[in-house]
Amino acid sequence: MASTAPSAASLGFAPQEATQSPLPGGLRRALKSGWYATAPLLFGNPLALAWRRARIDAYMRASELPRVNVGAGKYPMPGWLNLDLVPRHRGVFHADATRALPLPDASVAYLFCEHMIEHLPFAGAQGFLAESFRVLRPGGRIRLATPDLERILALREAASDPVAEAYVAWVTAKHYGSEKPDPVFAVNAMFRFYGHQFIYSRAILQAAVERAGFTEARFQDVGSSEDATLRGLESHGRFIGEPFNRLESMVIEAVKPG
């Protein structure tokens, strides 16, 4: 890694995440953790659950090809049923990915999940994949995007890659203040921050998907798919910058056999 790394701005982009909150990082994380701990009590009461049931039923009746986005975050997708642990937008419904999804068996045509599965413990993620398999129709497709362990570890050898250098400089400044940019900081940040629980290699992710019962597992480029419905879905780049998103992300698709 070169001693003077290019900045994100010098490469023509700037991560939005860096300017989204005026609060210190530690305070922001503490407030977020507190909200995530208490929000399920608000959204999980009987009245809220009955309202959610009615809205989900209405969506399922109206859609010939129901599409579900689990972990909608800041960017719910029009035309999809958007679920999140803590809904932030109108039309996003509470769901805990470590529990049963609020959907009938074999009812969903597509299930999408971007940068969420790494926030679950490994066993919890396997449970989520089993639930995804349950709710998908035979022939239904799952698409997952998550950080790629190999790409993060490869930052240690990416001395000639300006995007990698800018990524390391950004992560180091964000989480380790005035320390000199170093890939070691970026690797540690991927495991210690953002609420991450498990970072997957391609082999482990594919094995987990196949263990849940899916077949035809294939890795895709961000935004690309052989299925038109699954193209251009990833929005994580709007949060950290598209070059950084493509650097750290991998995407897998698989099918529930018919």
DOSERO-324793 format. One line per 8 residues: number of its first residue (from 1); their letters; for each residue z, y, x of N, C-alpha, C. Coordinates in pm, whole numbers, plus 50000, padded with zeros to 5 digits. Last residue first. Layout:
BEGIN
NUM) A) Z/Y/X/Z/Y/X/Z/Y/X  ...
% end
This chain:
BEGIN
258) GPKVAEIV) 49163/47286/46235/49143/47261/46094/49154/47113/46061  49395/47431/46470/49288/47335/46434/49285/47307/46285  49421/47762/46536/49493/47654/46469/49389/47553/46422  49325/47887/46855/49290/47854/46718/49385/47748/46664  49368/48177/47069/49369/48033/47043/49351/48011/46893  49353/48410/47339/49325/48373/47201/49329/48222/47188  49521/48637/47554/49481/48499/47523/49455/48486/47374  49525/48873/47808/49506/48850/47665/49460/48706/47647
250) MSELRNFP) 49728/49068/48030/49637/48957/48006/49634/48932/47856  49789/49379/48204/49785/49295/48084/49692/49175/48098  49786/49560/48418/49904/49475/48400/49891/49371/48289  49532/49687/48421/49589/49632/48544/49698/49529/48513  49498/49779/48166/49408/49673/48213/49460/49609/48342  49701/49976/48169/49706/49866/48074/49619/49749/48121  49606/50151/48361/49731/50079/48387/49742/49959/48294  49373/50247/48229/49362/50175/48357/49488/50096/48391
242) EGIFRGHS) 49492/50363/47989/49410/50242/47982/49392/50172/48116  49828/50454/47953/49701/50483/48018/49619/50356/48026  50047/50384/47807/50066/50394/47952/49938/50434/48027  49956/50421/47540/50096/50447/47577/50112/50469/47727  49706/50341/47512/49736/50474/47460/49876/50518/47501  49724/50080/47601/49666/50179/47690/49688/50321/47642  49806/49940/47381/49906/49969/47485/49855/50073/47584  49629/49856/47192/49663/50000/47192/49763/50037/47301
234) ELGRLTAD) 49374/49625/47117/49485/49663/47204/49504/49815/47207  49139/49580/46966/49268/49591/46899/49378/49650/46987  48871/49524/47030/48919/49662/47031/49056/49682/46967  48818/49235/46824/48774/49327/46930/48839/49463/46915  48868/49063/46619/48970/49076/46722/48928/49166/46838  48646/49052/46458/48771/49103/46399/48876/49131/46505  48453/48927/46615/48445/49072/46594/48574/49130/46537  48518/48702/46863/48537/48724/46720/48544/48874/46695
226) ESSGVDQF) 48514/48712/47131/48397/48652/47069/48401/48670/46917  48640/49021/47260/48660/48894/47191/48526/48843/47142  48817/49284/47430/48699/49200/47412/48736/49071/47339  49050/49426/47485/48952/49484/47394/48833/49397/47362  49088/49277/47796/49146/49371/47701/49034/49431/47616  48919/48959/47811/48946/49092/47864/49010/49177/47756  49086/48643/47747/48985/48745/47718/49019/48873/47794  49133/48294/47775/49172/48429/47814/49054/48524/47795
218) RAETFGAR) 49174/48052/47521/49087/48118/47617/49142/48256/47649  49235/47748/47360/49296/47865/47424/49203/47921/47530  49178/47540/47183/49071/47633/47222/49128/47760/47285  49479/47517/46979/49375/47462/47064/49275/47573/47099  49832/47504/46908/49703/47571/46911/49607/47502/47008  50085/47396/46922/49985/47325/46842/49847/47387/46845  50272/47485/47097/50294/47519/46956/50192/47454/46864  50158/47412/47334/50275/47336/47289/50303/47363/47142
210) EVAAQLIA) 49968/47614/47361/49923/47478/47328/50038/47390/47280  50135/47827/47428/50049/47835/47311/50005/47695/47266  50248/47731/47664/50334/47762/47550/50253/47767/47421  50024/47706/47830/50101/47587/47796/50189/47611/47674  49951/47975/47850/49860/47881/47785/49935/47754/47744  50178/48072/47988/50144/48124/47856/50052/48026/47783  50166/47928/48228/50281/47909/48139/50250/47960/47999  49920/48020/48335/49940/47878/48309/50054/47854/48211
202) RSYIFQHG) 49960/48295/48364/49858/48245/48272/49881/48099/48237  50311/48373/48354/50189/48345/48427/50086/48297/48325  50511/48614/48182/50435/48490/48186/50329/48489/48294  50841/48716/48178/50706/48755/48214/50626/48628/48246  51099/48775/47955/51026/48670/48027/50884/48718/48051  51221/49009/47866/51302/48888/47881/51232/48780/47964  51230/49366/47873/51159/49240/47897/51256/49125/47921  51314/49624/47829/51365/49518/47741/51296/49385/47760
194) YFRFMANV) 51229/49802/48020/51147/49788/47899/51200/49683/47801  51330/49641/48330/51323/49751/48234/51238/49710/48113  51318/49420/48498/51449/49479/48470/51447/49585/48361  51055/49330/48544/51158/49236/48500/51285/49302/48448  50918/49556/48620/50860/49471/48517/50962/49372/48462  51074/49651/48830/51074/49723/48703/51020/49635/48591  51008/49476/49040/51142/49474/48982/51146/49541/48845  50741/49556/49083/50771/49418/49046/50909/49410/48979
186) AFVPDPKE) 50776/49824/49156/50698/49791/49037/50726/49649/48989  50925/49797/49391/50984/49867/49277/50909/49832/49149  50742/49666/49553/50867/49598/49520/50933/49664/49400  50538/49854/49607/50516/49750/49506/50643/49676/49465  50657/50185/49634/50648/50054/49697/50627/49951/49587  50704/50529/49704/50638/50424/49625/50622/50294/49702  51030/50625/49801/50890/50615/49841/50823/50503/49761  51244/50760/49547/51212/50657/49645/51063/50658/49678
178) SGYHKATV) 51321/50939/49353/51251/50993/49469/51221/50888/49577  51325/50719/49084/51338/50857/49128/51255/50892/49250  51283/50476/48973/51361/50479/49096/51359/50617/49163  51128/50495/48744/51251/50416/48739/51339/50428/48862  50919/50679/48794/50979/50670/48661/51116/50603/48664  50841/50633/49058/50896/50763/49020/50972/50755/48887  50748/50365/49033/50856/50399/49126/50922/50530/49086  50539/50394/48847/50656/50312/48813/50774/50347/48905
170) WAVYAEAV) 50364/50564/48998/50416/50604/48866/50542/50526/48831  50307/50410/49224/50369/50542/49239/50432/50587/49109  50185/50187/49105/50309/50171/49181/50380/50304/49196  49959/50318/48995/50054/50246/48909/50188/50230/48979  49828/50408/49224/49878/50506/49127/49982/50443/49035  49765/50160/49338/49849/50254/49411/49910/50357/49316  49596/50054/49140/49722/49986/49173/49817/50080/49245  49388/50241/49160/49463/50230/49035/49596/50160/49059
162) PDSAAERL) 49294/50201/49425/49356/50328/49389/49434/50322/49258  49331/49943/49641/49302/49966/49500/49369/50094/49455  49406/49861/49890/49282/49938/49879/49245/49971/49736  49643/49712/49865/49644/49835/49943/49520/49921/49924  49764/49500/49714/49657/49583/49660/49642/49715/49732  49968/49325/49755/49853/49311/49844/49740/49406/49807  50154/49370/49563/50201/49372/49701/50086/49368/49801  50027/49325/49325/50041/49464/49367/50085/49474/49513
154) ALIRELDP) 50052/49062/49256/49940/49098/49344/49944/49243/49388  50253/49061/49068/50285/49018/49204/50176/49057/49303  50098/49147/48850/50210/49229/48897/50247/49190/49040  49917/48941/48825/49867/49076/48854/49980/49166/48906  50085/48725/48762/50006/48723/48885/49957/48862/48924  50193/48800/48512/50278/48788/48629/50197/48795/48758  50084/49025/48286/50035/48913/48365/50114/48906/48496  50217/49123/47967/50200/49143/48111/50165/49013/48183
146) TALRIRGG) 50005/49042/47681/50136/49047/47746/50115/49074/47895  49864/48964/47370/49853/49043/47494/49993/49059/47551  49716/48718/47166/49837/48769/47230/49800/48849/47353  49592/48603/46868/49556/48679/46989/49683/48745/47040  49499/48325/46670/49605/48408/46724/49552/48477/46849  49316/48231/46378/49318/48267/46520/49439/48353/46553  49252/47946/46164/49300/48081/46191/49320/48105/46339  49197/47683/46124/49087/47766/46169/49127/47909/46198
138) PRLVRFSE) 49439/47674/45871/49354/47596/45961/49227/47675/45995  49623/47987/45873/49542/47887/45806/49477/47795/45910  49950/48057/46000/49804/48065/46009/49738/47953/45930  50218/47991/45980/50164/48084/45880/50012/48096/45889  50261/47804/46193/50292/47770/46053/50218/47860/45955  50196/47949/46421/50116/47832/46386/50138/47796/46239  50405/48131/46413/50268/48180/46403/50174/48066/46363  50618/47958/46456/50607/48028/46328/50465/48082/46307
130) ALFGQAGA) 50560/47886/46720/50563/47783/46616/50551/47844/46477  50590/48135/46841/50458/48071/46840/50451/47960/46736  50866/48170/46800/50770/48263/46739/50631/48202/46734  50967/47964/46961/50989/47961/46817/50893/48052/46743  50888/48062/47205/50831/47936/47160/50851/47919/47009  51047/48288/47212/50902/48304/47207/50835/48176/47161  51298/48171/47236/51266/48248/47117/51116/48269/47101  51276/48062/47491/51292/47971/47376/51258/48043/47246
122) FPLHEIMH) 51252/48304/47642/51146/48203/47643/51155/48110/47523  51339/48600/47454/51373/48492/47547/51268/48382/47537  51100/48866/47408/51177/48754/47353/51220/48660/47465  50931/49042/47522/51063/49094/47485/51152/48986/47424  50689/48921/47546/50770/48929/47668/50909/48986/47641  50574/48961/47297/50631/48829/47326/50717/48831/47451  50468/49221/47294/50592/49193/47222/50656/49065/47270  50203/49301/47360/50319/49343/47439/50449/49336/47358
114) ECFLYAVS) 50076/49229/47047/50050/49297/47173/50180/49344/47238  49943/49002/46837/50074/49040/46892/50050/49099/47031  49794/48887/46537/49782/48963/46661/49920/49006/46706  49634/48650/46346/49765/48702/46386/49752/48763/46526  49431/48577/46066/49442/48628/46203/49585/48675/46227  49478/48456/45818/49355/48427/45890/49362/48466/46037  49752/48298/45658/49702/48409/45738/49577/48367/45815  49874/48081/45534/49829/48192/45450/49753/48300/45524
106) ADPLPLAR) 50034/47853/45603/49887/47848/45602/49824/47959/45517  50330/47941/45424/50257/47847/45510/50107/47865/45493  50397/48295/45372/50384/48155/45330/50313/48070/45434  50621/48507/45557/50487/48475/45511/50480/48328/45470  50812/48637/45737/50817/48646/45591/50681/48622/45527  50900/48407/45997/50816/48518/45952/50812/48519/45799  51224/48323/46104/51108/48286/46024/51030/48412/45982  51304/48491/46417/51337/48420/46295/51209/48384/46220
98) TADAHFVG) 51222/48646/46618/51299/48529/46658/51343/48446/46536  51103/48864/46505/51014/48760/46559/51089/48638/46608  51190/49003/46212/51250/48962/46339/51170/48844/46392  51051/49273/46038/51050/49129/46062/51108/49103/46200  50980/49538/45816/51075/49474/45907/51051/49324/45916  50655/49682/45804/50765/49613/45740/50851/49541/45843  50476/49979/45764/50521/49877/45860/50648/49814/45803  50435/50179/45581/50344/50066/45578/50371/49961/45683
90) RHRPVLDL) 50530/50443/45790/50510/50396/45654/50408/50283/45657  50681/50353/46103/50580/50421/46025/50577/50363/45884  50861/50200/46233/50860/50342/46267/50764/50422/46181  51073/49920/46191/50956/49995/46145/50969/50144/46177  51185/49709/46410/51230/49840/46363/51107/49920/46320  51030/49478/46430/51176/49467/46416/51234/49595/46359  50733/49476/46230/50806/49516/46350/50955/49500/46324  50403/49431/46103/50543/49392/46106/50606/49440/46236
82) NLWGPMPY) 50133/49500/45894/50201/49538/46017/50351/49509/46007  49847/49369/45791/49988/49367/45753/50068/49387/45881  49559/49583/45827/49642/49471/45869/49780/49482/45804  49442/49817/45754/49385/49695/45701/49462/49570/45739  49523/49986/46057/49474/49992/45918/49411/49859/45877  49800/49904/46250/49655/49894/46239/49613/49896/46092  50049/50107/46416/50009/50011/46314/49858/50017/46292  50176/50199/46683/50036/50201/46644/50003/50092/46543
74) KGAGVNVR) 50429/50171/46774/50386/50306/46739/50247/50311/46679  50490/49845/46653/50533/49957/46735/50485/50091/46684  50418/49589/46563/50323/49701/46546/50360/49822/46629  50483/49315/46577/50522/49407/46683/50433/49530/46682  50207/49154/46453/50350/49138/46476/50390/49221/46597  49978/49182/46215/50007/49243/46345/50159/49240/46364  49762/48980/46033/49901/49019/46056/49918/49066/46200  49536/48956/45772/49550/48979/45916/49689/49037/45940
66) PLESARMY) 49370/48762/45528/49492/48834/45569/49506/48838/45721  49100/48775/45383/49129/48729/45519/49252/48805/45569  49124/48881/45130/49061/48751/45143/49088/48689/45279  49392/49059/44992/49314/49034/45112/49256/48893/45112  49559/49087/44776/49444/49178/44784/49350/49143/44899  49769/48911/44814/49681/48892/44697/49552/48972/44712  49886/49020/45043/49826/48887/45051/49732/48862/44933  49984/49265/44944/49883/49262/45050/49811/49128/45052
58) ADIRARRW) 50172/49174/44759/50059/49255/44713/49947/49255/44817  50352/49043/44927/50280/48966/44826/50158/49041/44778  50449/49266/45067/50373/49163/45139/50292/49079/45040  50579/49401/44858/50469/49466/44929/50383/49364/45005  50775/49216/44780/50677/49263/44683/50556/49323/44752  50922/49189/45016/50856/49073/44958/50746/49115/44863  51025/49449/45047/50931/49395/45145/50853/49278/45087  51199/49453/44826/51088/49549/44833/50982/49500/44932
50) ALALPNGF) 51377/49255/44908/51302/49237/44784/51181/49330/44781  51482/49374/45140/51406/49250/45152/51323/49222/45026  51617/49593/45034/51506/49616/45126/51419/49490/45137  51811/49457/44880/51717/49547/44815/51593/49570/44903  51957/49305/45077/51881/49240/44969/51778/49330/44902  51895/49425/45417/51978/49413/45297/51893/49359/45181  51752/49471/45649/51775/49334/45610/51864/49317/45487  51737/49731/45727/51616/49673/45670/51637/49532/45618
42) LLPATAYW) 52000/49775/45818/51939/49864/45719/51822/49797/45650  52031/49575/46004/52126/49582/45892/52069/49669/45781  51833/49634/46192/51816/49517/46105/51915/49514/45988  51947/49869/46321/51839/49881/46223/51820/49757/46137  52132/49815/46522/52181/49843/46387/52071/49843/46281  51989/49763/46755/52099/49673/46719/52141/49692/46574  51812/49971/46776/51757/49837/46756/51866/49739/46713  51995/50177/46824/51915/50177/46702/51859/50038/46673
34) GSKLARRL) 52093/50103/47076/52183/50114/46962/52108/50108/46831  51859/50118/47230/51928/49990/47217/52021/49991/47096  51805/50393/47208/51710/50296/47155/51776/50161/47134  52024/50501/47341/52002/50532/47200/51908/50431/47136  51979/50394/47598/52102/50362/47527/52087/50388/47377  51731/50507/47669/51742/50362/47655/51867/50322/47577  51806/50777/47675/51702/50732/47583/51711/50582/47561  51989/50777/47882/52034/50810/47748/51934/50762/47645
26) GGPLPSQT) 51818/50707/48097/51933/50624/48064/51982/50649/47923  51622/50919/48096/51586/50781/48071/51702/50693/48029  51699/51220/47912/51706/51138/48034/51682/50991/48000  51460/51348/47672/51591/51292/47704/51588/51218/47837  51214/51429/47593/51283/51516/47686/51418/51461/47730  50942/51200/47572/51080/51232/47536/51143/51324/47639  50677/51168/47663/50707/51152/47522/50848/51196/47484  50563/51165/47911/50590/51296/47852/50639/51286/47708
18) AEQPAFGL) 50518/50907/47995/50596/50993/48083/50634/51125/48019  50348/50788/47811/50490/50752/47809/50574/50852/47887  50087/50849/47873/50154/50929/47771/50304/50908/47774  49960/50865/48201/50033/50786/48101/50105/50875/48002  49653/51017/48253/49797/51033/48270/49868/50951/48164  49347/51029/48444/49426/50989/48328/49573/51012/48359  49210/51087/48679/49152/51126/48553/49225/51079/48430  49327/51049/48915/49228/50949/48878/49169/50976/48741
10) SAASPATS) 49517/51243/48926/49404/51257/49018/49294/51156/48989  49705/51146/48744/49624/51261/48707/49502/51275/48797  49826/50943/48891/49748/50908/48773/49655/51022/48735  49779/51003/49245/49852/51015/49120/49763/50972/49005  49751/50787/49529/49693/50883/49436/49777/50888/49309  50005/50764/49783/49932/50704/49673/49870/50812/49586  50041/50746/50104/50027/50852/50006/49941/50800/49893  50046/50500/50234/50168/50580/50235/50162/50693/50134
2) AM) 49907/50214/50064/49897/50333/50146/50019/50419/50132  50000/49881/50085/50000/50000/50000/50000/50124/50089
% end
